[in-house]
Amino acid sequence: MEPKQAAGWSESGFYLVNEQILPEGILKTVQAKELLARGEVKTIHEAVEQVGLSRSAFYKYKDGVFPLNKLDKERIVTISMNLEHRSGILSRVLALIAGQEGNVLTINQSIPLQGMANVVISVETSLMGDKAKELVQLLESQDGVKKAAVIGQGSSI
């Protein structure tokens, strides 16, 4: 049986709440998750010990609380490319993205057929500034890149 929602509740079940009114256990859960994500601790036990939280409280809240990232700072662009099947082309594409201060999040590559492979890369572009607009043009100008196109983005570039 699903819980009933009171009139006026969010249909999605998500709310934007100021951290100042959150219980200490929820705030410490977020801190512990951040320690784990940054690699500052290796285990949940170490994380909860460092922030002063019980493991049971961590497990109670961990799947229900997430920090809200500023949408204007965080942009994810998904780019599809057709690359020639030659050694080093994907490596040069990745180096170009890194050189433009893009952070590659995912790479999916098809098996090359008739000398071409399709590669789809998701890039976090918040540090790129105006260079994000030029990224596809720069990629297309690379030797071995036959086509590059934005197929999805988290916010406009």
DRENPA-3360 file (N, C-alpha, C; in nm, 2 decimals, always signed):
BEGIN
1 = MEPKQAAG = +0.08/-0.12/+0.00/+0.00/+0.00/+0.00/+0.09/+0.12/+0.00 ~ +0.07/+0.22/-0.10/+0.15/+0.34/-0.11/+0.10/+0.44/-0.01 ~ +0.19/+0.52/+0.05/+0.15/+0.62/+0.14/+0.07/+0.73/+0.07 ~ -0.03/+0.79/+0.13/-0.10/+0.90/+0.07/-0.03/+1.03/+0.10 ~ -0.04/+1.12/+0.00/+0.02/+1.25/+0.01/-0.09/+1.35/+0.05 ~ -0.05/+1.44/+0.13/-0.14/+1.55/+0.17/-0.16/+1.65/+0.06 ~ -0.27/+1.72/+0.05/-0.29/+1.82/-0.05/-0.18/+1.92/-0.05 ~ -0.13/+1.95/-0.17/-0.02/+2.05/-0.18/+0.12/+1.99/-0.18;
9 = WSESGFYL = +0.13/+1.86/-0.15/+0.26/+1.80/-0.15/+0.32/+1.79/-0.30 ~ +0.45/+1.78/-0.31/+0.51/+1.76/-0.44/+0.48/+1.62/-0.50 ~ +0.43/+1.62/-0.62/+0.40/+1.50/-0.69/+0.52/+1.41/-0.71 ~ +0.64/+1.48/-0.73/+0.76/+1.40/-0.75/+0.82/+1.35/-0.62 ~ +0.78/+1.40/-0.50/+0.84/+1.36/-0.38/+0.97/+1.43/-0.34 ~ +1.01/+1.53/-0.42/+1.13/+1.60/-0.40/+1.10/+1.75/-0.36 ~ +1.18/+1.80/-0.27/+1.16/+1.94/-0.22/+1.30/+2.01/-0.21 ~ +1.30/+2.13/-0.22/+1.42/+2.22/-0.20/+1.41/+2.27/-0.06;
17 = VNEQILPE = +1.50/+2.23/+0.02/+1.50/+2.27/+0.16/+1.63/+2.33/+0.20 ~ +1.63/+2.44/+0.28/+1.75/+2.51/+0.32/+1.81/+2.42/+0.43 ~ +1.94/+2.40/+0.41/+2.02/+2.31/+0.50/+2.01/+2.35/+0.65 ~ +1.98/+2.47/+0.68/+1.97/+2.52/+0.82/+1.86/+2.46/+0.89 ~ +1.76/+2.40/+0.83/+1.65/+2.34/+0.90/+1.65/+2.19/+0.90 ~ +1.75/+2.13/+0.83/+1.76/+1.99/+0.83/+1.82/+1.93/+0.96 ~ +1.77/+1.81/+1.00/+1.83/+1.75/+1.12/+1.97/+1.72/+1.10 ~ +2.05/+1.71/+1.21/+2.19/+1.69/+1.21/+2.23/+1.56/+1.14;
25 = GILKTVQA = +2.15/+1.46/+1.15/+2.18/+1.33/+1.09/+2.18/+1.33/+0.94 ~ +2.09/+1.41/+0.88/+2.09/+1.42/+0.74/+2.21/+1.50/+0.69 ~ +2.24/+1.61/+0.76/+2.36/+1.69/+0.72/+2.49/+1.61/+0.73 ~ +2.50/+1.53/+0.84/+2.62/+1.45/+0.85/+2.63/+1.33/+0.75 ~ +2.51/+1.29/+0.71/+2.51/+1.19/+0.60/+2.56/+1.25/+0.47 ~ +2.52/+1.37/+0.44/+2.58/+1.44/+0.32/+2.73/+1.45/+0.33 ~ +2.77/+1.49/+0.45/+2.92/+1.51/+0.47/+2.99/+1.38/+0.45 ~ +2.94/+1.27/+0.50/+3.00/+1.14/+0.49/+3.00/+1.10/+0.34;
33 = KELLARGE = +2.89/+1.12/+0.27/+2.89/+1.08/+0.13/+2.99/+1.16/+0.05 ~ +3.01/+1.29/+0.09/+3.11/+1.37/+0.02/+3.25/+1.32/+0.04 ~ +3.28/+1.28/+0.17/+3.41/+1.23/+0.20/+3.44/+1.10/+0.12 ~ +3.34/+1.02/+0.10/+3.36/+0.90/+0.02/+3.38/+0.93/-0.12 ~ +3.30/+1.02/-0.17/+3.30/+1.06/-0.32/+3.44/+1.12/-0.35 ~ +3.50/+1.20/-0.26/+3.63/+1.26/-0.29/+3.74/+1.17/-0.26 ~ +3.72/+1.05/-0.21/+3.82/+0.95/-0.18/+3.90/+0.99/-0.05 ~ +3.85/+1.08/+0.03/+3.92/+1.11/+0.15/+3.92/+1.00/+0.26;
41 = VKTIHEAV = +3.82/+0.92/+0.25/+3.81/+0.80/+0.33/+3.77/+0.68/+0.24 ~ +3.81/+0.56/+0.28/+3.79/+0.44/+0.19/+3.66/+0.36/+0.23 ~ +3.61/+0.37/+0.35/+3.50/+0.29/+0.39/+3.39/+0.38/+0.46 ~ +3.27/+0.33/+0.46/+3.16/+0.40/+0.53/+3.19/+0.41/+0.67 ~ +3.25/+0.31/+0.73/+3.29/+0.32/+0.87/+3.38/+0.44/+0.90 ~ +3.48/+0.46/+0.82/+3.57/+0.57/+0.84/+3.49/+0.70/+0.82 ~ +3.40/+0.71/+0.72/+3.33/+0.83/+0.69/+3.24/+0.87/+0.81 ~ +3.16/+0.78/+0.86/+3.07/+0.81/+0.97/+3.14/+0.84/+1.10;
49 = EQVGLSRS = +3.26/+0.78/+1.12/+3.34/+0.80/+1.23/+3.39/+0.95/+1.23 ~ +3.44/+0.99/+1.11/+3.50/+1.12/+1.10/+3.39/+1.23/+1.12 ~ +3.27/+1.21/+1.07/+3.17/+1.32/+1.09/+3.09/+1.30/+1.21 ~ +3.10/+1.20/+1.29/+3.03/+1.18/+1.41/+2.89/+1.13/+1.39 ~ +2.87/+1.03/+1.31/+2.73/+0.98/+1.28/+2.73/+0.83/+1.30 ~ +2.62/+0.77/+1.34/+2.61/+0.63/+1.35/+2.59/+0.57/+1.21 ~ +2.64/+0.45/+1.19/+2.62/+0.38/+1.06/+2.47/+0.36/+1.03 ~ +2.39/+0.33/+1.13/+2.25/+0.31/+1.11/+2.18/+0.43/+1.06;
57 = AFYKYKDG = +2.22/+0.55/+1.11/+2.17/+0.68/+1.06/+2.21/+0.70/+0.91 ~ +2.34/+0.67/+0.88/+2.39/+0.68/+0.75/+2.31/+0.60/+0.65 ~ +2.29/+0.47/+0.68/+2.21/+0.38/+0.60/+2.07/+0.42/+0.58 ~ +2.01/+0.48/+0.69/+1.87/+0.53/+0.69/+1.86/+0.64/+0.58 ~ +1.95/+0.74/+0.58/+1.94/+0.86/+0.49/+2.01/+0.85/+0.36 ~ +2.11/+0.77/+0.34/+2.20/+0.78/+0.23/+2.14/+0.78/+0.09 ~ +2.03/+0.70/+0.08/+1.96/+0.70/-0.06/+1.86/+0.80/-0.08 ~ +1.84/+0.89/+0.02/+1.73/+0.99/+0.01/+1.78/+1.13/+0.02;
65 = VFPLNKLD = +1.91/+1.16/+0.03/+1.96/+1.29/+0.05/+2.08/+1.31/-0.05 ~ +2.07/+1.42/-0.12/+2.17/+1.45/-0.22/+2.19/+1.60/-0.22 ~ +2.32/+1.65/-0.24/+2.34/+1.79/-0.25/+2.29/+1.84/-0.38 ~ +2.24/+1.96/-0.38/+2.18/+2.03/-0.50/+2.30/+2.10/-0.56 ~ +2.34/+2.06/-0.68/+2.44/+2.13/-0.76/+2.38/+2.25/-0.82 ~ +2.46/+2.36/-0.83/+2.42/+2.48/-0.90/+2.41/+2.45/-1.05 ~ +2.29/+2.45/-1.11/+2.27/+2.42/-1.25/+2.34/+2.51/-1.34 ~ +2.36/+2.64/-1.30/+2.43/+2.73/-1.39/+2.58/+2.70/-1.40;
73 = KERIVTIS = +2.63/+2.63/-1.30/+2.77/+2.60/-1.30/+2.80/+2.47/-1.37 ~ +2.71/+2.37/-1.35/+2.74/+2.24/-1.40/+2.66/+2.21/-1.53 ~ +2.74/+2.19/-1.63/+2.68/+2.16/-1.76/+2.74/+2.03/-1.82 ~ +2.65/+1.95/-1.87/+2.70/+1.82/-1.92/+2.65/+1.82/-2.07 ~ +2.75/+1.79/-2.16/+2.72/+1.79/-2.30/+2.75/+1.65/-2.35 ~ +2.66/+1.59/-2.43/+2.69/+1.46/-2.49/+2.71/+1.48/-2.64 ~ +2.83/+1.43/-2.68/+2.87/+1.45/-2.82/+2.89/+1.31/-2.89 ~ +2.83/+1.30/-3.00/+2.85/+1.18/-3.09/+2.95/+1.21/-3.20;
81 = MNLEHRSG = +3.04/+1.12/-3.22/+3.14/+1.14/-3.32/+3.16/+1.01/-3.40 ~ +3.19/+1.03/-3.53/+3.24/+0.92/-3.61/+3.39/+0.93/-3.63 ~ +3.46/+0.83/-3.58/+3.61/+0.84/-3.58/+3.66/+0.73/-3.68 ~ +3.77/+0.76/-3.75/+3.83/+0.66/-3.83/+3.90/+0.56/-3.74 ~ +3.90/+0.44/-3.78/+3.96/+0.33/-3.70/+4.11/+0.33/-3.72 ~ +4.18/+0.42/-3.65/+4.33/+0.43/-3.66/+4.38/+0.45/-3.52 ~ +4.49/+0.40/-3.49/+4.55/+0.41/-3.36/+4.57/+0.56/-3.32 ~ +4.53/+0.59/-3.20/+4.56/+0.72/-3.14/+4.46/+0.83/-3.16;
89 = ILSRVLAL = +4.35/+0.81/-3.24/+4.26/+0.91/-3.27/+4.17/+0.94/-3.15 ~ +4.12/+0.84/-3.08/+4.04/+0.86/-2.96/+4.12/+0.93/-2.85 ~ +4.25/+0.89/-2.84/+4.34/+0.95/-2.74/+4.36/+1.10/-2.77 ~ +4.37/+1.14/-2.90/+4.39/+1.28/-2.93/+4.26/+1.36/-2.90 ~ +4.14/+1.29/-2.93/+4.02/+1.36/-2.89/+4.01/+1.39/-2.74 ~ +4.04/+1.29/-2.66/+4.03/+1.30/-2.52/+4.13/+1.41/-2.47 ~ +4.25/+1.41/-2.53/+4.35/+1.51/-2.49/+4.30/+1.65/-2.53 ~ +4.23/+1.67/-2.64/+4.18/+1.79/-2.69/+4.07/+1.84/-2.59;
97 = IAGQEGNV = +3.98/+1.75/-2.55/+3.88/+1.79/-2.45/+3.94/+1.83/-2.32 ~ +4.04/+1.76/-2.27/+4.11/+1.79/-2.15/+4.18/+1.92/-2.16 ~ +4.24/+1.95/-2.28/+4.31/+2.07/-2.30/+4.22/+2.19/-2.30 ~ +4.09/+2.17/-2.33/+3.99/+2.28/-2.32/+3.92/+2.29/-2.19 ~ +3.97/+2.21/-2.09/+3.92/+2.21/-1.95/+3.79/+2.14/-1.94 ~ +3.76/+2.04/-2.03/+3.64/+1.96/-2.02/+3.68/+1.84/-1.94 ~ +3.58/+1.78/-1.87/+3.60/+1.67/-1.79/+3.51/+1.55/-1.85 ~ +3.58/+1.45/-1.90/+3.51/+1.34/-1.96/+3.44/+1.26/-1.86;
105 = LTINQSIP = +3.31/+1.24/-1.87/+3.24/+1.16/-1.77/+3.21/+1.02/-1.82 ~ +3.17/+1.00/-1.94/+3.15/+0.87/-2.00/+3.20/+0.86/-2.14 ~ +3.24/+0.74/-2.18/+3.28/+0.71/-2.32/+3.21/+0.58/-2.36 ~ +3.14/+0.58/-2.47/+3.08/+0.46/-2.53/+3.13/+0.45/-2.67 ~ +3.19/+0.34/-2.71/+3.24/+0.33/-2.85/+3.18/+0.20/-2.91 ~ +3.14/+0.21/-3.03/+3.09/+0.09/-3.10/+3.21/+0.02/-3.16 ~ +3.19/-0.10/-3.20/+3.30/-0.18/-3.28/+3.31/-0.12/-3.41 ~ +3.43/-0.09/-3.46/+3.45/-0.03/-3.59/+3.39/-0.12/-3.70;
113 = LQGMANVV = +3.32/-0.05/-3.79/+3.27/-0.12/-3.91/+3.31/-0.03/-4.03 ~ +3.36/-0.10/-4.13/+3.41/-0.03/-4.25/+3.51/+0.08/-4.22 ~ +3.59/+0.06/-4.12/+3.69/+0.16/-4.09/+3.65/+0.28/-4.00 ~ +3.52/+0.28/-3.95/+3.47/+0.38/-3.87/+3.41/+0.33/-3.74 ~ +3.42/+0.41/-3.64/+3.36/+0.37/-3.51/+3.28/+0.49/-3.46 ~ +3.16/+0.47/-3.40/+3.09/+0.57/-3.34/+3.13/+0.58/-3.20 ~ +3.16/+0.70/-3.15/+3.19/+0.72/-3.01/+3.10/+0.83/-2.95 ~ +3.04/+0.80/-2.84/+2.96/+0.90/-2.77/+3.03/+0.93/-2.64;
121 = ISVETSLM = +3.05/+1.06/-2.62/+3.12/+1.11/-2.50/+3.04/+1.21/-2.43 ~ +3.03/+1.19/-2.29/+2.96/+1.30/-2.21/+3.07/+1.38/-2.14 ~ +3.06/+1.51/-2.15/+3.16/+1.60/-2.10/+3.10/+1.70/-2.01 ~ +3.16/+1.71/-1.89/+3.12/+1.82/-1.80/+3.20/+1.94/-1.84 ~ +3.13/+2.05/-1.87/+3.19/+2.17/-1.93/+3.19/+2.30/-1.84 ~ +3.16/+2.28/-1.71/+3.15/+2.40/-1.63/+3.28/+2.49/-1.63 ~ +3.39/+2.43/-1.64/+3.52/+2.51/-1.64/+3.56/+2.56/-1.78 ~ +3.49/+2.52/-1.88/+3.53/+2.56/-2.01/+3.49/+2.70/-2.05;
129 = GDKAKELV = +3.40/+2.76/-1.99/+3.35/+2.90/-2.03/+3.31/+2.90/-2.17 ~ +3.36/+3.00/-2.24/+3.32/+3.02/-2.39/+3.38/+2.91/-2.48 ~ +3.48/+2.84/-2.43/+3.54/+2.73/-2.51/+3.44/+2.62/-2.54 ~ +3.34/+2.60/-2.46/+3.24/+2.50/-2.47/+3.17/+2.51/-2.61 ~ +3.14/+2.64/-2.65/+3.07/+2.66/-2.77/+3.15/+2.62/-2.89 ~ +3.28/+2.62/-2.88/+3.37/+2.59/-2.99/+3.41/+2.44/-2.99 ~ +3.38/+2.36/-2.89/+3.43/+2.23/-2.87/+3.40/+2.14/-2.99 ~ +3.28/+2.14/-3.04/+3.24/+2.05/-3.15/+3.32/+2.09/-3.28;
137 = QLLESQDG = +3.34/+2.22/-3.30/+3.41/+2.26/-3.42/+3.56/+2.22/-3.41 ~ +3.61/+2.23/-3.29/+3.75/+2.19/-3.26/+3.76/+2.04/-3.29 ~ +3.67/+1.96/-3.24/+3.67/+1.82/-3.26/+3.66/+1.78/-3.40 ~ +3.57/+1.84/-3.48/+3.56/+1.81/-3.62/+3.68/+1.85/-3.70 ~ +3.76/+1.94/-3.65/+3.88/+1.98/-3.72/+4.00/+1.88/-3.70 ~ +3.98/+1.79/-3.60/+4.09/+1.69/-3.57/+4.10/+1.59/-3.68 ~ +4.22/+1.55/-3.71/+4.25/+1.44/-3.81/+4.18/+1.31/-3.76 ~ +4.11/+1.25/-3.84/+4.04/+1.12/-3.81/+3.90/+1.14/-3.75;
145 = VKKAAVIG = +3.86/+1.26/-3.72/+3.72/+1.28/-3.68/+3.64/+1.32/-3.80 ~ +3.55/+1.23/-3.84/+3.47/+1.26/-3.96/+3.34/+1.34/-3.93 ~ +3.29/+1.33/-3.81/+3.17/+1.40/-3.78/+3.16/+1.41/-3.63 ~ +3.11/+1.53/-3.58/+3.09/+1.55/-3.44/+2.97/+1.63/-3.42 ~ +2.88/+1.59/-3.33/+2.75/+1.67/-3.31/+2.71/+1.65/-3.17 ~ +2.65/+1.76/-3.11/+2.59/+1.76/-2.98/+2.46/+1.68/-2.99 ~ +2.44/+1.58/-2.91/+2.32/+1.50/-2.92/+2.24/+1.52/-2.79 ~ +2.30/+1.59/-2.69/+2.22/+1.61/-2.56/+2.30/+1.71/-2.48;
153 = QGSSI = +2.23/+1.78/-2.40/+2.30/+1.87/-2.30/+2.22/+1.90/-2.18 ~ +2.28/+1.92/-2.07/+2.22/+1.94/-1.94/+2.17/+2.09/-1.93 ~ +2.24/+2.18/-1.99/+2.19/+2.32/-2.01/+2.26/+2.37/-2.13 ~ +2.21/+2.48/-2.18/+2.26/+2.53/-2.31/+2.41/+2.58/-2.30 ~ +2.48/+2.56/-2.41/+2.62/+2.61/-2.41/+2.63/+2.72/-2.51;
% end
